[in-house]
Amino acid sequence: MGWNTLDDIDLKNKRVLTRVDINVPVEDGHVTDATRIERIAPTIADIRAKGGSPVLLAHFGRPKGQYVPEMSLKPLVPALEDAFGCSVVFVERPSRDFIDAQASDAVIMVENTRFSSMEEANDPQMAQFLATLGDVFCNDAFSAAHRAHASTTGVAHLLPNCAGRLMQAELQALEAALSAPKRPVGAVVGGAKVSTKLDLLENLVKKIDVLVIGGGMANTFLAAQGADLGASLQEADLHSTARDIMAAAADAGCTVILPVDGRVAREFAAHAAHDVVALNADTSLEADQMVLDAGDASAAQIAETFGTLKTLIWNGPLGAFEIPPFDTATVAAARAAADLTNSGDLVTVAGGGDTVAALNQAGVAESFTYISTAGGAFLEWMEGKELPGVAALMQ
């Protein structure tokens, strides 16, 4: 694997500096969704079971190097205690003396690392200070791994290091999905704009066997082939880029699947009147018509394609899934992928905020092999970019 896990390092009587991502939603001083906190609980439990004391490092919001009371981590302590099943010591200005004065199995929460401007600058002075607070560094924040900050990469070079359980699970899932997947391997890439996922598409067509393109992105590809899609969201300035990606896919032997039909409406609203129309190079919609979702034939084709795969990566919905009935294709395809996963025929890895929301809406999130809560880091990994936080752990 190239990196240590918690099983590879002696943690007994060690203060384990543990980078986590607990950037959770808070309203009126209370955590409203503790998912990210719950997902680091196994790491905290294992460190303590091995005789160590976790010293948590985390960011919260974007205070830009200033102390912002509303971005303090202190209000998160009750949620941390609920998830960990033990008390959590909060410290605003940490020192090694303070940490060593705590119980040998204490869980200690250090104030928001981004209150210092040295954090995002990956200042060596801050990294060296953080290193004095622990004996071992454990990174359990894959979702922050694409940032080269003092608490994610700088300190990793100064202490014996390892990946936490969540980071370990992320890396193993991603390696299984793209680095060494069971083939054939496919990907669903959806969302509004090609421009936000150019690097992703260009990397994927060289590595996978089938690429399913959905959402507003598919409109751009269809328009690039000559379709007149009326008022549909699409990027006219990227038509040549779309054609280049199609050509690169053909050269690499990657099959690209675009919608063959779509749900078309004249207003972007829930339960808007709509028709299902064929989509191809000859399609000509009226000026006020919009493609808001893939159609039933497209969903059936996608489901059939999933049945030919062994590994599937998913990033982005197939339509405007936030408003019914334009969630129909996403839900149908997601359920098809879930059924294949449940039967043991398909390894499914998904990530990205909209993707997770769409899979939850379809009621299939629990069925996927792995769902990454990381947004930017998941996308950059799919783009083939080196993640500084992961690179710093490599032996």
Secondary structure, DSSP 8 states (H G I E B T S, - for coil): --B-BGGGS--TT-EEEEE------EETTEES--HHHHHHHHHHHHHHHTT-EEEEE---S--TTS--GGG-SGGGHHHHHHHHTS-EEEESS--HHHHHTS-TT-EEEE--GGGSHHHHTT-HHHHHHHHHT-SEEEE--GGGTTS--IIIIIGGGTS-EEE-HHHHHHHHHHIIIIIS--SSEEEEE-SS-GGGGHHHHHHHTTT-SEEEE-HHHHHHHHHHTT-B-TT----GGGHHHHHHHHHHHHHHT-EEE--SEEEEESS-STT--EEEEE-STT-B--TT-EEEEE-HHHHHHHHHHHTT-SEEEEES-SS-TTSTTTTHHHHHHHHHHHHHHHTTS-EEEEESHHHHHHHHHTT-GGGSSEEE--SHHHHHHHTT---HHHHTTB-
